[in-house]
Amino acid sequence: MPSRVHRVDLRLGPDVIAQLVVDYQAGISSTELQKTYALSKGTVLRLLSEAGVEM
């Protein structure tokens, strides 16, 4: 059984992270993004912060 990749930047990739940012800027809540991308709230907020998004 292959091991699970825990680093979100390796698991999702830059295109998916960029889409998460676009989705948030389009008005999708961080809670919905958690469900859609199967991430914790802290990870969603960190990715948005690292992308320079104002929350």
C-alpha positions as CSV (number, residue, x, y, z in Angstrom):
1,M,0.0,0.0,0.0
2,P,1.5,3.4,-1.0
3,S,2.1,5.9,1.7
4,R,-0.1,9.0,1.8
5,V,1.4,12.3,0.8
6,H,0.7,14.8,3.6
7,R,2.3,17.9,2.1
8,V,-0.6,19.8,0.5
9,D,1.5,21.5,-2.1
10,L,2.6,18.0,-3.4
11,R,-0.9,16.5,-3.0
12,L,-2.8,19.2,-4.8
13,G,-0.4,20.8,-7.2
14,P,-0.2,24.5,-8.2
15,D,-3.2,24.4,-10.6
16,V,-5.6,23.1,-8.0
17,I,-4.3,25.6,-5.4
18,A,-4.8,28.4,-7.9
19,Q,-8.4,27.1,-8.5
20,L,-9.0,27.1,-4.7
21,V,-8.0,30.8,-4.7
22,V,-10.2,31.6,-7.6
23,D,-13.1,29.8,-6.0
24,Y,-12.6,31.8,-2.8
25,Q,-12.4,35.1,-4.6
26,A,-15.6,34.1,-6.5
27,G,-17.4,34.0,-3.1
28,I,-17.2,30.4,-2.1
29,S,-16.8,30.1,1.7
30,S,-13.8,28.6,3.3
31,T,-16.1,26.0,4.8
32,E,-17.2,24.9,1.4
33,L,-13.6,24.9,0.1
34,Q,-12.8,22.6,3.0
35,K,-15.4,20.1,1.8
36,T,-14.6,20.5,-1.9
37,Y,-10.8,20.0,-1.6
38,A,-10.9,17.7,1.5
39,L,-8.7,20.0,3.5
40,S,-8.7,21.4,7.1
41,K,-9.8,24.9,7.7
42,G,-6.3,25.9,8.8
43,T,-4.9,24.5,5.5
44,V,-7.4,26.4,3.4
45,L,-6.7,29.7,5.3
46,R,-2.9,29.1,5.0
47,L,-3.1,28.5,1.3
48,L,-5.2,31.6,0.8
49,S,-2.8,33.6,3.0
50,E,0.3,32.3,1.1
51,A,-1.4,33.4,-2.2
52,G,-1.8,36.9,-0.8
53,V,-5.6,36.8,-0.6
54,E,-7.2,39.2,1.9
55,M,-9.7,37.5,4.1
